[in-house]
Amino acid sequence: MYKDARNEWRWKYDASNAKTIAVSSEGYVKRADCERSIEIMKASYDSPVWFPADLANAA
């Protein structure tokens, strides 16, 4: 978690290779709200992934 230029809380999720693979879609005034969004993201690990029909079988 970090504070952005607007002094709002944001988060980013880095893979083991240090590449960022997810970021918060909004800034949060309260740190607790930012922490909650992290928990929501973590809990979605088994959610279905949607692909447009034309890309479902793309290589």
C-alpha angles and dihedrals in degrees: 000000000000142000117255130213090278089054091249126136117253135167137210129194119217127197121229089268089060093250115137110241102170138021135185112269093217142020121254127216092204121056090215090060090052091049089050091053089053090053091050091051092049092049092054095068093114098041117127117263117229121216127181110250093248091056100039093098099029118133 
